[in-house]
Amino acid sequence: MMRLTRRKASGDQDWRLRLDLDEPADLDKLLDRVRGNPDDELERDARATLGDEVVLTHDGHTFFAYAVSEQALQNARTTIESVLHNEQRKGKIVVSHWEESLHTWRQVDPPLTAAQEEQLSKAAEADAERERSAARTGKPETRAVMCVVGKLIRKSFERQMLAFAQSIDLQCAIVEHPHLLSTQVAFEVTGPHGSVDQFDRYLKSEAKATMRLDPGLIPYGLP
């Protein structure tokens, strides 16, 4: 399974919940329980609560939820904790917010200690310097980016983004992820830092434009 949590792309999906279970578990099944079975009357409420504003995924060991707002993430957390309680599972939950100035996730719950804050700032600066160095040398980077679009235009939108990537000499692939909803589209792009940023900005702009057709959808990016 491809991991979409490697880094955060610029966008609006800037709240993240990370769950590390105390004991190994089948995270595919856990994710399905959190998302809710549309055929199960008792679980339809969970699906309605999460909606398109929350993306659920995992990397095989760690469970993640990404949301467009703190409230949306809190709703997801309530659902996740309810599922854990029902299945008698325990784990550590950490909530983070994407800090654009630091280009990293900042833990907000539980709060960081002063020493952890200092360590985060140093790590973020080191990461920023690596990105500046890559931009100067033209070293290719790979980034996963994601957005929400209307169901009816998804295929044409994918073709549009692939064509744009080709026009600026980027390698681009559509990410087929089993946990994405029908309105969630993900791409993995590889190329010069500046061109990847250009693709990211264009994706964000075009995804927002689709909101005129589907006003309830919000574009976002993932790490």
C-alpha positions as MATLAB code, in Angstrom:
seq = 'MMRLTRRKASGDQDWRLRLDLDEPADLDKLLDRVRGNPDDELERDARATLGDEVVLTHDGHTFFAYAVSEQALQNARTTIESVLHNEQRKGKIVVSHWEESLHTWRQVDPPLTAAQEEQLSKAAEADAERERSAARTGKPETRAVMCVVGKLIRKSFERQMLAFAQSIDLQCAIVEHPHLLSTQVAFEVTGPHGSVDQFDRYLKSEAKATMRLDPGLIPYGLP';
ca = [
       0.000    0.000    0.000;
       1.327    3.414   -0.923;
       1.833    5.777    1.955;
       0.305    9.214    1.417;
       1.526   10.662    4.697;
       5.141   11.223    3.689;
       4.875   15.004    3.588;
       2.279   17.750    3.552;
       1.639   19.556    0.307;
       0.442   23.133    0.491;
      -3.329   23.309    0.642;
      -6.244   23.400    3.079;
      -6.071   19.916    4.610;
      -4.019   21.142    7.564;
      -5.300   19.197   10.594;
      -4.001   15.697   11.266;
      -4.735   12.982   13.800;
      -2.225   10.177   14.303;
      -3.211    6.987   16.121;
      -0.621    4.477   17.351;
      -2.318    1.395   18.762;
      -0.917   -0.360   21.824;
      -1.231   -3.714   20.052;
      -1.005   -4.734   16.358;
      -4.308   -4.672   14.480;
      -5.744   -4.945   10.979;
      -5.851   -1.248   10.138;
      -7.870   -1.843    6.956;
     -10.696   -3.251    9.067;
     -10.315   -0.499   11.655;
     -10.474    2.132    8.936;
     -13.625    0.564    7.492;
     -15.252    0.589   10.932;
     -14.373    4.251   11.450;
     -15.566    5.208    7.971;
     -18.798    3.300    8.542;
     -20.616    0.698    6.497;
     -23.233    2.444    4.315;
     -25.412   -0.690    4.507;
     -25.370   -0.727    8.300;
     -27.939    1.620    9.845;
     -25.889    2.034   13.028;
     -22.736    2.971   11.109;
     -24.261    5.348    8.557;
     -24.091    8.165   11.120;
     -20.299    7.823   11.285;
     -20.025    8.072    7.509;
     -22.260   11.155    7.479;
     -20.237   12.756   10.288;
     -16.913   12.310    8.490;
     -18.089   13.133    4.987;
     -15.604   14.362    2.389;
     -13.938   16.752    4.842;
     -11.929   13.931    6.443;
      -9.445   11.589    4.761;
      -8.608    8.329    6.534;
      -5.535    6.281    5.685;
      -2.711    4.250    7.217;
       0.798    3.084    6.361;
       0.385   -0.446    7.712;
       1.427    0.482   11.243;
      -0.052    3.904   11.988;
      -3.587    5.223   11.445;
      -4.078    8.793   10.165;
      -7.010   11.166    9.743;
      -6.676   14.473    7.861;
      -9.299   17.219    8.000;
     -10.023   20.659    6.601;
     -10.805   22.130   10.025;
     -10.232   21.535   13.714;
     -13.943   20.814   14.208;
     -13.978   18.240   11.400;
     -10.981   16.517   12.962;
     -12.629   16.571   16.383;
     -15.692   14.874   14.878;
     -13.397   12.232   13.380;
     -11.641   11.793   16.720;
     -14.948   11.210   18.483;
     -15.836    8.515   15.947;
     -12.386    6.899   16.172;
     -12.457    6.829   19.970;
     -15.951    5.316   19.885;
     -14.772    2.514   17.579;
     -11.713    1.879   19.788;
     -13.950    1.705   22.864;
     -16.361   -0.719   21.192;
     -13.472   -2.956   20.082;
     -11.737   -2.639   23.468;
      -8.587   -1.245   21.897;
      -6.233    1.356   23.293;
      -3.740    3.632   21.629;
      -2.055    7.034   21.661;
      -3.694    9.864   19.726;
      -1.715   12.943   18.688;
      -3.338   15.932   16.969;
      -1.174   18.215   14.835;
      -1.617   21.342   12.722;
       0.364   22.128    9.581;
       2.634   25.153   10.090;
       3.344   26.636    6.675;
       6.132   28.878    7.994;
       7.993   25.852    9.373;
       6.937   23.448    6.590;
       6.117   20.821    9.175;
       3.371   19.429   11.426;
       3.200   21.045   14.877;
       1.769   18.883   17.635;
      -1.037   20.677   19.481;
      -2.626   17.902   21.559;
      -1.048   16.891   23.817;
       0.943   20.160   23.885;
       4.687   20.084   23.212;
       7.165   20.820   25.990;
       9.611   23.725   25.597;
      12.395   21.281   24.727;
      10.227   19.595   22.088;
       9.307   22.996   20.594;
      12.991   23.854   20.245;
      13.743   20.475   18.670;
      10.868   20.948   16.205;
      12.129   24.372   15.149;
      15.647   23.062   14.546;
      14.386   20.087   12.549;
      12.102   22.329   10.474;
      14.950   24.708    9.668;
      17.190   21.811    8.640;
      14.421   20.484    6.387;
      13.870   23.937    4.866;
      17.590   24.237    4.129;
      17.545   20.866    2.371;
      14.650   22.075    0.222;
      16.488   25.322   -0.615;
      19.561   23.313   -1.523;
      17.523   20.996   -3.754;
      15.977   24.031   -5.471;
      19.420   25.520   -6.140;
      20.879   22.314   -7.549;
      17.753   21.329   -9.484;
      17.629   17.967   -7.725;
      14.285   16.253   -8.408;
      11.816   15.790   -5.596;
       8.761   13.583   -5.286;
       5.601   14.896   -3.680;
       2.131   13.459   -3.108;
      -0.668   15.994   -3.554;
      -4.401   15.564   -3.247;
      -7.654   17.413   -3.794;
     -11.423   17.028   -3.738;
     -13.407   17.480   -6.962;
     -16.925   16.822   -8.183;
     -17.691   13.196   -8.996;
     -18.946   14.007  -12.488;
     -15.757   15.754  -13.587;
     -13.197   13.555  -11.852;
     -11.965   11.726  -14.964;
     -11.647   14.885  -17.048;
      -9.908   16.612  -14.128;
      -7.368   13.788  -13.883;
      -6.647   14.058  -17.624;
      -6.265   17.818  -17.297;
      -3.716   17.502  -14.470;
      -1.728   14.787  -16.265;
      -1.551   16.993  -19.360;
      -0.417   19.988  -17.299;
       2.284   17.929  -15.599;
       3.545   16.804  -19.001;
       3.599   20.402  -20.228;
       6.029   21.408  -17.462;
       8.130   18.223  -17.771;
       6.995   16.537  -14.574;
       6.528   12.827  -14.035;
       3.003   12.386  -12.743;
       0.969    9.350  -11.712;
      -2.548    9.033  -10.344;
      -2.474    7.380   -6.938;
      -4.971    4.536   -6.725;
      -5.503    4.342   -2.975;
      -8.146    1.946   -1.597;
      -9.326    4.371    1.076;
      -9.963    7.440   -1.056;
     -13.574    8.384   -1.651;
     -14.943    8.890   -5.160;
     -14.421   12.657   -4.867;
     -10.795   12.449   -3.684;
      -8.018   12.527   -6.289;
      -4.319   12.034   -5.510;
      -1.238   12.461   -7.697;
       2.442   11.729   -7.171;
       4.677   14.122   -9.077;
       8.453   14.053   -9.545;
      10.661   16.782  -10.941;
      12.430   20.061  -10.101;
      11.291   21.711   -6.875;
       9.958   24.801   -8.656;
       7.929   22.778  -11.147;
       6.463   20.615   -8.362;
       5.407   23.794   -6.555;
       3.872   25.077   -9.808;
       1.874   21.855  -10.186;
       0.786   22.082   -6.557;
      -0.482   25.665   -7.008;
      -2.275   24.793  -10.245;
      -3.927   21.761   -8.665;
      -5.145   23.860   -5.764;
      -6.471   26.571   -8.076;
      -8.268   24.194  -10.444;
      -9.741   22.128   -7.608;
     -11.195   25.285   -6.072;
     -12.701   26.162   -9.430;
     -14.675   22.904   -9.364;
     -16.378   24.096   -6.189;
     -18.635   26.188   -8.426;
     -20.056   22.860   -9.612;
     -19.920   21.204   -6.162;
     -20.022   24.009   -3.537;
     -19.649   21.609   -0.608;
     -16.219   20.334   -1.659;
     -12.960   21.698   -0.293;
      -9.525   21.159   -1.910;
      -6.635   20.026    0.210;
      -3.215   18.437    0.187;
      -1.586   15.656    2.230;
       1.898   14.944    3.437;
];
